[in-house]
Amino acid sequence: MSLREQLCEYGQKAVEQGLVIGTSGNLSVRQGELVAVTPSGVALDRLTPEMCPIVDIEGYLIEGDLQPSSETPMHLAVYETTGAQAIVHTHSVFGTVVATTMTELPPVHYNALLLGGAVRVAEYATYGTPELAANVRAALDGKQAALMANHGGVTIGATLEQAFEATRLLEWLCEVYVRGLSVGRPTILTDEQLAAVIDRSLNPPAFPRRTP
Ligand SMILES: [Zn+2]
């Protein structure tokens, strides 16, 4: 599947799963020095492959009639400093709730480790600016996900599928935390508990085979 077709597929999924509304949210996927990105001003479930611009890693438009998403500078900045091959940015509800009220999403569930543990909230800056790109880049250091203050979330992956699944997980973790706060005080996993999870996943016990 071409890079542009992937954007259409995951754009559709992002809308279907309620992760974005209207023309909010943007996705990109990289191949070598080229990045296919969703266009500005088009709802993610209305994309066709030709609508998706292709830019080079320095931000020059290579192909496409529409303007790249206004958050393209943030995507390019993230590609510059991470090994990411794909990026998903949404304004999903629970992610945005956490991003407007907290400075980080603490690890209340061990699956947070799949995103690198606690998720930082990048300091607020106007959308599309180099300041926001720099803040997001700092918040992503060593992580697969970051939240953007008063804005939304961003996740990275080796493939668009991975980045998209990271966005779904980020939203789920934020929802669990926010709902947890409405019931009581969510318990935050300790470093020791998280280390034990990593150890367990690296050394899973093998089930003994019953021999007749
Ligand atoms: Zn945004």
Boltz pocket constraint, residues with backbone or C-beta under 6 A from the ligand:
constraints:
  - pocket:
      binder: B
      contacts: [[A, 24], [A, 25], [A, 71], [A, 89], [A, 90], [A, 91], [A, 127], [A, 151], [A, 152]]
      max_distance: 6.0
